[in-house]
Amino acid sequence: MLELDSDLEFSPVGNEEFFGRIPAAAAVCLVELRNDKAEPLLIRTQDLRRRLQRLLGPLDPTSKRLNLRDSARAVRYRLTGSKFEQALTYYHNAKQIFPKRYRDLLHLRPPVVLKVNLRNAYPRCYVTRRISVDDAGVPIGGTYYGPFASRRSAVAFADRALDFFKVRRCQIKIRRDPTFPGCIYSEMKMCLAPCFAGCTADEYGVEVERFVNFLETNGESLQTRFEKERERASEDLDFERASAWHKKIDKLDEVLRGRPELVRRIQSLEAVILQRCAEKQTIGVYAVHGGKLAEPYFLRFGEIASQPRSAEQLFHKYLDTSGASTEPRTSLFADIEIHMGKTPVRGDNSSNAREQQASASSSFATRARDDISDHLWLIARWFYSNPREGEIFFREKDWPYRRLLGACSRLLAAREPAQNT
């Protein structure tokens, strides 16, 4: 995915032709050094020719800039047509070349999400940057909702959403002690107060289930309930009660309007991002399934005219196959062994084999957790950028194929980016 597909040998002698062959365009580039033990340099730039002229051009004794003219052997690069493609290309190659420190190179932090930890006897909603996953990379342990632009925005949304529910917000350990005075939320009747046995475990579980359903349906479940109650009050000619329900609907609408479109249940985050590519008449299609980026597809409109299939059919095939490729494998250990490049072994019950399996399982789970956190960070960083290049569409009941084609037309019709000469 997004490999560095162009390469040129470099020599410090007679390199005028070398710089002439380097395009003056945005790219991700790897500078390989003559010393095999030396670490290569991975860069991203908006003007590859100018950047390499600074790195590989004649040394200026008065300058403190890095110069690799005498130590560079070759360069490998990939032209990028958008900031999103460049960030994803840099991430993909940095993770391959520098697996231990690629996160530092990208200044990468896990995204901000809300979590309802269903493993707790009395769950609460809280902000976190850690997403627990199983060995197939699927989020577990509760419902994750996000990603948000910042911790502040996540806290603000959670506080306003929890006003409609009586789920606890305190962080105290629940002992169900009738002598406990309770927290301020229980005094304000904003919590069912499991801390001093103000409710049964089943009653609290029902309330948590209502809140989780609210998050999973993006507020639709609560909105539908409020509207039904308002209609029932109107039918009973109880206009005062109908007015109260109408005010609740307005308050809920205000909360939902303040929610960014990207924010939704992570396990159900299905979207497709469209980006203009460096190649002419080409659109980069990046599918998101369960919060993870799938292998991108490059839709070359210049070639579609000679194919028997339409662009919509190509979208159908890509989105269907990319979604299937993210499904977890049936066998956990087979998945781990395949990932580690080993042949699956059956019937080995030795302690050494069990230790190797446990180690492989832990390593695979760590990579899977990193993948979804990294991908959500890349998506969120692009989505909340200003200005934002490209377009994104979310899957509701089905993919909006007609709107996808319209977006492709808009991106292709946009003015060609200025190229330096």
Contacts in CASP RR format, 6 or more apart in sequence:
PFRMAT RR
TARGET T0000
AUTHOR 0000-0000-0000
METHOD contacts of the structure
MODEL  1
MLELDSDLEFSPVGNEEFFGRIPAAAAVCLVELRNDKAEPLLIRTQDLRR
RLQRLLGPLDPTSKRLNLRDSARAVRYRLTGSKFEQALTYYHNAKQIFPK
RYRDLLHLRPPVVLKVNLRNAYPRCYVTRRISVDDAGVPIGGTYYGPFAS
RRSAVAFADRALDFFKVRRCQIKIRRDPTFPGCIYSEMKMCLAPCFAGCT
ADEYGVEVERFVNFLETNGESLQTRFEKERERASEDLDFERASAWHKKID
KLDEVLRGRPELVRRIQSLEAVILQRCAEKQTIGVYAVHGGKLAEPYFLR
FGEIASQPRSAEQLFHKYLDTSGASTEPRTSLFADIEIHMGKTPVRGDNS
SNAREQQASASSSFATRARDDISDHLWLIARWFYSNPREGEIFFREKDWP
YRRLLGACSRLLAAREPAQNT
1 92 0 8 1.000
1 295 0 8 1.000
1 296 0 8 1.000
2 78 0 8 1.000
2 85 0 8 1.000
2 88 0 8 1.000
2 89 0 8 1.000
2 92 0 8 1.000
2 93 0 8 1.000
2 296 0 8 1.000
3 78 0 8 1.000
3 93 0 8 1.000
4 28 0 8 1.000
4 29 0 8 1.000
4 30 0 8 1.000
4 76 0 8 1.000
4 77 0 8 1.000
4 78 0 8 1.000
4 89 0 8 1.000
4 93 0 8 1.000
5 78 0 8 1.000
6 76 0 8 1.000
6 77 0 8 1.000
6 78 0 8 1.000
6 79 0 8 1.000
7 74 0 8 1.000
7 75 0 8 1.000
7 76 0 8 1.000
7 77 0 8 1.000
8 18 0 8 1.000
8 21 0 8 1.000
8 22 0 8 1.000
8 74 0 8 1.000
8 75 0 8 1.000
9 73 0 8 1.000
9 74 0 8 1.000
10 18 0 8 1.000
10 56 0 8 1.000
10 72 0 8 1.000
10 73 0 8 1.000
10 74 0 8 1.000
10 75 0 8 1.000
11 18 0 8 1.000
12 56 0 8 1.000
12 69 0 8 1.000
12 70 0 8 1.000
12 72 0 8 1.000
15 56 0 8 1.000
15 57 0 8 1.000
18 56 0 8 1.000
19 49 0 8 1.000
19 52 0 8 1.000
19 53 0 8 1.000
20 49 0 8 1.000
22 48 0 8 1.000
22 49 0 8 1.000
22 52 0 8 1.000
22 75 0 8 1.000
23 48 0 8 1.000
23 49 0 8 1.000
23 79 0 8 1.000
23 419 0 8 1.000
24 47 0 8 1.000
24 48 0 8 1.000
24 49 0 8 1.000
24 50 0 8 1.000
24 419 0 8 1.000
24 420 0 8 1.000
24 421 0 8 1.000
25 47 0 8 1.000
25 48 0 8 1.000
25 79 0 8 1.000
25 278 0 8 1.000
25 419 0 8 1.000
25 420 0 8 1.000
26 45 0 8 1.000
26 46 0 8 1.000
26 47 0 8 1.000
26 48 0 8 1.000
26 79 0 8 1.000
26 80 0 8 1.000
26 81 0 8 1.000
26 86 0 8 1.000
26 278 0 8 1.000
27 44 0 8 1.000
27 45 0 8 1.000
27 48 0 8 1.000
27 77 0 8 1.000
27 78 0 8 1.000
27 79 0 8 1.000
27 80 0 8 1.000
27 86 0 8 1.000
28 42 0 8 1.000
28 43 0 8 1.000
28 44 0 8 1.000
28 77 0 8 1.000
28 78 0 8 1.000
28 80 0 8 1.000
28 86 0 8 1.000
28 89 0 8 1.000
28 90 0 8 1.000
28 93 0 8 1.000
29 42 0 8 1.000
29 43 0 8 1.000
29 44 0 8 1.000
29 45 0 8 1.000
29 48 0 8 1.000
29 51 0 8 1.000
29 52 0 8 1.000
29 75 0 8 1.000
29 76 0 8 1.000
29 77 0 8 1.000
29 78 0 8 1.000
30 40 0 8 1.000
30 41 0 8 1.000
30 42 0 8 1.000
30 43 0 8 1.000
30 75 0 8 1.000
30 76 0 8 1.000
30 77 0 8 1.000
30 93 0 8 1.000
30 97 0 8 1.000
31 40 0 8 1.000
31 41 0 8 1.000
31 42 0 8 1.000
31 43 0 8 1.000
31 52 0 8 1.000
31 55 0 8 1.000
31 56 0 8 1.000
31 68 0 8 1.000
31 72 0 8 1.000
31 75 0 8 1.000
32 40 0 8 1.000
32 72 0 8 1.000
32 73 0 8 1.000
32 74 0 8 1.000
32 75 0 8 1.000
32 76 0 8 1.000
33 39 0 8 1.000
33 40 0 8 1.000
33 41 0 8 1.000
33 68 0 8 1.000
33 71 0 8 1.000
33 72 0 8 1.000
33 73 0 8 1.000
34 71 0 8 1.000
34 72 0 8 1.000
34 73 0 8 1.000
35 71 0 8 1.000
38 71 0 8 1.000
40 97 0 8 1.000
41 55 0 8 1.000
41 68 0 8 1.000
42 90 0 8 1.000
42 93 0 8 1.000
42 94 0 8 1.000
42 97 0 8 1.000
42 98 0 8 1.000
42 105 0 8 1.000
43 51 0 8 1.000
43 55 0 8 1.000
44 80 0 8 1.000
44 86 0 8 1.000
44 87 0 8 1.000
44 89 0 8 1.000
44 90 0 8 1.000
45 51 0 8 1.000
47 420 0 8 1.000
48 77 0 8 1.000
48 79 0 8 1.000
49 420 0 8 1.000
50 420 0 8 1.000
52 75 0 8 1.000
54 65 0 8 1.000
54 67 0 8 1.000
55 66 0 8 1.000
55 67 0 8 1.000
55 68 0 8 1.000
55 69 0 8 1.000
55 72 0 8 1.000
56 67 0 8 1.000
56 68 0 8 1.000
56 69 0 8 1.000
56 72 0 8 1.000
57 67 0 8 1.000
57 69 0 8 1.000
58 69 0 8 1.000
59 67 0 8 1.000
59 69 0 8 1.000
59 70 0 8 1.000
60 67 0 8 1.000
78 89 0 8 1.000
79 278 0 8 1.000
79 279 0 8 1.000
80 86 0 8 1.000
80 89 0 8 1.000
80 277 0 8 1.000
80 278 0 8 1.000
81 275 0 8 1.000
81 276 0 8 1.000
81 277 0 8 1.000
81 278 0 8 1.000
81 417 0 8 1.000
82 275 0 8 1.000
82 276 0 8 1.000
82 277 0 8 1.000
82 389 0 8 1.000
82 390 0 8 1.000
83 382 0 8 1.000
83 385 0 8 1.000
83 389 0 8 1.000
84 273 0 8 1.000
84 275 0 8 1.000
84 286 0 8 1.000
84 378 0 8 1.000
84 382 0 8 1.000
84 389 0 8 1.000
84 390 0 8 1.000
85 275 0 8 1.000
85 277 0 8 1.000
85 284 0 8 1.000
87 106 0 8 1.000
87 378 0 8 1.000
87 381 0 8 1.000
87 382 0 8 1.000
88 286 0 8 1.000
88 293 0 8 1.000
88 296 0 8 1.000
88 378 0 8 1.000
90 106 0 8 1.000
91 102 0 8 1.000
91 106 0 8 1.000
91 108 0 8 1.000
91 374 0 8 1.000
91 378 0 8 1.000
94 102 0 8 1.000
94 105 0 8 1.000
94 106 0 8 1.000
95 102 0 8 1.000
95 374 0 8 1.000
98 105 0 8 1.000
102 108 0 8 1.000
103 374 0 8 1.000
108 374 0 8 1.000
108 377 0 8 1.000
109 129 0 8 1.000
109 377 0 8 1.000
110 129 0 8 1.000
110 130 0 8 1.000
110 131 0 8 1.000
110 373 0 8 1.000
110 376 0 8 1.000
110 377 0 8 1.000
111 129 0 8 1.000
111 146 0 8 1.000
111 147 0 8 1.000
111 148 0 8 1.000
111 373 0 8 1.000
111 376 0 8 1.000
111 377 0 8 1.000
111 380 0 8 1.000
112 127 0 8 1.000
112 128 0 8 1.000
112 129 0 8 1.000
112 146 0 8 1.000
112 147 0 8 1.000
112 148 0 8 1.000
112 149 0 8 1.000
112 150 0 8 1.000
112 151 0 8 1.000
112 153 0 8 1.000
112 154 0 8 1.000
113 127 0 8 1.000
113 128 0 8 1.000
113 129 0 8 1.000
113 131 0 8 1.000
113 144 0 8 1.000
113 145 0 8 1.000
113 146 0 8 1.000
113 147 0 8 1.000
113 148 0 8 1.000
113 154 0 8 1.000
113 266 0 8 1.000
113 376 0 8 1.000
114 125 0 8 1.000
114 126 0 8 1.000
114 127 0 8 1.000
114 128 0 8 1.000
114 144 0 8 1.000
114 145 0 8 1.000
114 146 0 8 1.000
114 148 0 8 1.000
114 154 0 8 1.000
114 157 0 8 1.000
114 158 0 8 1.000
114 215 0 8 1.000
115 125 0 8 1.000
115 126 0 8 1.000
115 127 0 8 1.000
115 128 0 8 1.000
115 131 0 8 1.000
115 142 0 8 1.000
115 143 0 8 1.000
115 144 0 8 1.000
115 145 0 8 1.000
116 123 0 8 1.000
116 124 0 8 1.000
116 125 0 8 1.000
116 142 0 8 1.000
116 143 0 8 1.000
116 145 0 8 1.000
116 208 0 8 1.000
116 211 0 8 1.000
116 212 0 8 1.000
116 215 0 8 1.000
117 123 0 8 1.000
117 124 0 8 1.000
117 126 0 8 1.000
117 141 0 8 1.000
117 142 0 8 1.000
118 141 0 8 1.000
118 142 0 8 1.000
118 143 0 8 1.000
118 208 0 8 1.000
118 212 0 8 1.000
119 141 0 8 1.000
119 142 0 8 1.000
121 174 0 8 1.000
121 201 0 8 1.000
122 168 0 8 1.000
122 174 0 8 1.000
122 194 0 8 1.000
122 201 0 8 1.000
122 204 0 8 1.000
123 142 0 8 1.000
123 167 0 8 1.000
123 205 0 8 1.000
123 208 0 8 1.000
124 167 0 8 1.000
124 168 0 8 1.000
124 169 0 8 1.000
124 170 0 8 1.000
124 171 0 8 1.000
125 158 0 8 1.000
125 161 0 8 1.000
125 162 0 8 1.000
125 167 0 8 1.000
125 169 0 8 1.000
125 211 0 8 1.000
126 158 0 8 1.000
126 171 0 8 1.000
127 151 0 8 1.000
127 154 0 8 1.000
127 155 0 8 1.000
127 158 0 8 1.000
129 373 0 8 1.000
131 139 0 8 1.000
131 144 0 8 1.000
131 266 0 8 1.000
131 369 0 8 1.000
131 372 0 8 1.000
131 373 0 8 1.000
131 376 0 8 1.000
132 139 0 8 1.000
132 140 0 8 1.000
132 141 0 8 1.000
132 369 0 8 1.000
133 139 0 8 1.000
133 140 0 8 1.000
133 365 0 8 1.000
133 368 0 8 1.000
133 369 0 8 1.000
133 372 0 8 1.000
134 140 0 8 1.000
134 328 0 8 1.000
134 365 0 8 1.000
134 368 0 8 1.000
135 332 0 8 1.000
135 335 0 8 1.000
135 336 0 8 1.000
135 361 0 8 1.000
135 364 0 8 1.000
135 365 0 8 1.000
135 368 0 8 1.000
136 328 0 8 1.000
136 329 0 8 1.000
136 332 0 8 1.000
136 335 0 8 1.000
136 368 0 8 1.000
137 292 0 8 1.000
137 328 0 8 1.000
137 365 0 8 1.000
137 368 0 8 1.000
137 369 0 8 1.000
137 371 0 8 1.000
137 372 0 8 1.000
138 267 0 8 1.000
138 328 0 8 1.000
139 266 0 8 1.000
139 267 0 8 1.000
139 372 0 8 1.000
143 212 0 8 1.000
143 215 0 8 1.000
143 216 0 8 1.000
143 265 0 8 1.000
143 267 0 8 1.000
144 265 0 8 1.000
144 266 0 8 1.000
144 267 0 8 1.000
145 215 0 8 1.000
145 263 0 8 1.000
145 264 0 8 1.000
145 265 0 8 1.000
145 266 0 8 1.000
146 154 0 8 1.000
146 262 0 8 1.000
146 263 0 8 1.000
146 264 0 8 1.000
146 265 0 8 1.000
146 266 0 8 1.000
146 269 0 8 1.000
146 376 0 8 1.000
147 262 0 8 1.000
147 263 0 8 1.000
147 266 0 8 1.000
147 376 0 8 1.000
147 377 0 8 1.000
147 379 0 8 1.000
147 380 0 8 1.000
148 154 0 8 1.000
148 157 0 8 1.000
148 260 0 8 1.000
148 263 0 8 1.000
148 380 0 8 1.000
149 260 0 8 1.000
149 380 0 8 1.000
149 384 0 8 1.000
153 260 0 8 1.000
157 255 0 8 1.000
157 258 0 8 1.000
157 259 0 8 1.000
157 263 0 8 1.000
160 255 0 8 1.000
161 211 0 8 1.000
161 214 0 8 1.000
161 215 0 8 1.000
161 255 0 8 1.000
162 169 0 8 1.000
162 190 0 8 1.000
162 211 0 8 1.000
163 190 0 8 1.000
163 251 0 8 1.000
164 214 0 8 1.000
164 222 0 8 1.000
164 248 0 8 1.000
164 252 0 8 1.000
165 207 0 8 1.000
165 210 0 8 1.000
165 211 0 8 1.000
165 214 0 8 1.000
166 189 0 8 1.000
166 190 0 8 1.000
166 191 0 8 1.000
166 192 0 8 1.000
166 207 0 8 1.000
167 191 0 8 1.000
167 192 0 8 1.000
167 207 0 8 1.000
167 208 0 8 1.000
167 211 0 8 1.000
168 174 0 8 1.000
168 183 0 8 1.000
168 185 0 8 1.000
168 191 0 8 1.000
168 192 0 8 1.000
168 193 0 8 1.000
168 194 0 8 1.000
168 195 0 8 1.000
169 185 0 8 1.000
169 190 0 8 1.000
169 191 0 8 1.000
170 183 0 8 1.000
170 185 0 8 1.000
170 191 0 8 1.000
170 195 0 8 1.000
172 183 0 8 1.000
172 195 0 8 1.000
174 194 0 8 1.000
174 195 0 8 1.000
175 195 0 8 1.000
176 194 0 8 1.000
176 195 0 8 1.000
176 196 0 8 1.000
176 197 0 8 1.000
177 195 0 8 1.000
177 196 0 8 1.000
177 197 0 8 1.000
178 196 0 8 1.000
178 197 0 8 1.000
179 196 0 8 1.000
180 195 0 8 1.000
180 196 0 8 1.000
181 196 0 8 1.000
182 193 0 8 1.000
182 195 0 8 1.000
182 196 0 8 1.000
183 191 0 8 1.000
183 195 0 8 1.000
185 191 0 8 1.000
186 192 0 8 1.000
186 193 0 8 1.000
186 195 0 8 1.000
186 196 0 8 1.000
186 198 0 8 1.000
192 198 0 8 1.000
192 199 0 8 1.000
192 203 0 8 1.000
192 204 0 8 1.000
192 207 0 8 1.000
193 199 0 8 1.000
194 201 0 8 1.000
194 204 0 8 1.000
210 221 0 8 1.000
210 222 0 8 1.000
213 221 0 8 1.000
214 221 0 8 1.000
214 222 0 8 1.000
215 265 0 8 1.000
216 265 0 8 1.000
216 268 0 8 1.000
218 256 0 8 1.000
218 259 0 8 1.000
218 264 0 8 1.000
219 252 0 8 1.000
219 256 0 8 1.000
222 252 0 8 1.000
223 249 0 8 1.000
223 252 0 8 1.000
223 253 0 8 1.000
223 256 0 8 1.000
226 245 0 8 1.000
226 248 0 8 1.000
226 249 0 8 1.000
226 252 0 8 1.000
227 249 0 8 1.000
229 245 0 8 1.000
230 242 0 8 1.000
230 245 0 8 1.000
230 246 0 8 1.000
230 249 0 8 1.000
233 239 0 8 1.000
233 241 0 8 1.000
233 242 0 8 1.000
233 245 0 8 1.000
234 242 0 8 1.000
260 383 0 8 1.000
260 384 0 8 1.000
261 392 0 8 1.000
261 394 0 8 1.000
262 271 0 8 1.000
262 379 0 8 1.000
262 380 0 8 1.000
262 383 0 8 1.000
262 384 0 8 1.000
262 392 0 8 1.000
264 394 0 8 1.000
266 290 0 8 1.000
266 291 0 8 1.000
266 372 0 8 1.000
266 376 0 8 1.000
267 290 0 8 1.000
267 291 0 8 1.000
268 290 0 8 1.000
269 288 0 8 1.000
269 290 0 8 1.000
269 291 0 8 1.000
270 288 0 8 1.000
270 289 0 8 1.000
270 290 0 8 1.000
270 394 0 8 1.000
270 395 0 8 1.000
271 287 0 8 1.000
271 288 0 8 1.000
271 392 0 8 1.000
271 393 0 8 1.000
271 394 0 8 1.000
271 395 0 8 1.000
272 285 0 8 1.000
272 286 0 8 1.000
272 287 0 8 1.000
272 288 0 8 1.000
272 319 0 8 1.000
272 392 0 8 1.000
272 393 0 8 1.000
272 395 0 8 1.000
272 399 0 8 1.000
272 404 0 8 1.000
273 285 0 8 1.000
273 286 0 8 1.000
273 288 0 8 1.000
273 379 0 8 1.000
273 382 0 8 1.000
273 390 0 8 1.000
273 391 0 8 1.000
273 392 0 8 1.000
274 283 0 8 1.000
274 284 0 8 1.000
274 285 0 8 1.000
274 286 0 8 1.000
274 390 0 8 1.000
274 391 0 8 1.000
274 392 0 8 1.000
274 393 0 8 1.000
274 404 0 8 1.000
274 407 0 8 1.000
274 408 0 8 1.000
274 411 0 8 1.000
275 283 0 8 1.000
275 284 0 8 1.000
275 286 0 8 1.000
275 389 0 8 1.000
275 390 0 8 1.000
275 411 0 8 1.000
276 282 0 8 1.000
276 283 0 8 1.000
276 284 0 8 1.000
276 389 0 8 1.000
276 390 0 8 1.000
276 411 0 8 1.000
276 412 0 8 1.000
276 414 0 8 1.000
277 283 0 8 1.000
277 284 0 8 1.000
277 298 0 8 1.000
279 298 0 8 1.000
279 300 0 8 1.000
281 300 0 8 1.000
281 301 0 8 1.000
281 302 0 8 1.000
281 412 0 8 1.000
282 298 0 8 1.000
282 299 0 8 1.000
282 300 0 8 1.000
282 301 0 8 1.000
282 302 0 8 1.000
283 298 0 8 1.000
283 299 0 8 1.000
283 301 0 8 1.000
283 408 0 8 1.000
283 411 0 8 1.000
283 412 0 8 1.000
284 296 0 8 1.000
284 297 0 8 1.000
284 298 0 8 1.000
284 299 0 8 1.000
285 296 0 8 1.000
285 297 0 8 1.000
285 298 0 8 1.000
285 299 0 8 1.000
285 315 0 8 1.000
285 318 0 8 1.000
286 293 0 8 1.000
286 294 0 8 1.000
286 296 0 8 1.000
287 293 0 8 1.000
287 294 0 8 1.000
287 296 0 8 1.000
287 297 0 8 1.000
287 318 0 8 1.000
287 319 0 8 1.000
287 322 0 8 1.000
287 323 0 8 1.000
288 294 0 8 1.000
288 375 0 8 1.000
288 379 0 8 1.000
289 322 0 8 1.000
289 323 0 8 1.000
289 326 0 8 1.000
290 326 0 8 1.000
290 372 0 8 1.000
291 372 0 8 1.000
291 375 0 8 1.000
291 376 0 8 1.000
291 379 0 8 1.000
292 326 0 8 1.000
292 371 0 8 1.000
292 372 0 8 1.000
292 375 0 8 1.000
293 375 0 8 1.000
293 378 0 8 1.000
293 379 0 8 1.000
294 322 0 8 1.000
294 323 0 8 1.000
294 325 0 8 1.000
294 326 0 8 1.000
295 322 0 8 1.000
295 325 0 8 1.000
297 314 0 8 1.000
297 318 0 8 1.000
297 322 0 8 1.000
299 311 0 8 1.000
299 314 0 8 1.000
299 315 0 8 1.000
299 408 0 8 1.000
301 311 0 8 1.000
301 408 0 8 1.000
301 412 0 8 1.000
304 310 0 8 1.000
304 311 0 8 1.000
304 314 0 8 1.000
311 405 0 8 1.000
311 408 0 8 1.000
312 401 0 8 1.000
312 402 0 8 1.000
312 405 0 8 1.000
315 399 0 8 1.000
315 401 0 8 1.000
315 404 0 8 1.000
315 405 0 8 1.000
316 401 0 8 1.000
319 399 0 8 1.000
328 335 0 8 1.000
329 335 0 8 1.000
329 338 0 8 1.000
331 344 0 8 1.000
332 361 0 8 1.000
333 344 0 8 1.000
333 357 0 8 1.000
333 360 0 8 1.000
333 361 0 8 1.000
334 344 0 8 1.000
335 364 0 8 1.000
336 357 0 8 1.000
336 360 0 8 1.000
336 361 0 8 1.000
336 364 0 8 1.000
337 343 0 8 1.000
337 344 0 8 1.000
337 345 0 8 1.000
337 360 0 8 1.000
338 344 0 8 1.000
339 360 0 8 1.000
339 364 0 8 1.000
339 367 0 8 1.000
340 360 0 8 1.000
340 363 0 8 1.000
340 364 0 8 1.000
345 353 0 8 1.000
382 388 0 8 1.000
383 392 0 8 1.000
390 407 0 8 1.000
390 411 0 8 1.000
391 407 0 8 1.000
391 410 0 8 1.000
391 411 0 8 1.000
393 399 0 8 1.000
393 400 0 8 1.000
393 403 0 8 1.000
393 404 0 8 1.000
393 407 0 8 1.000
END
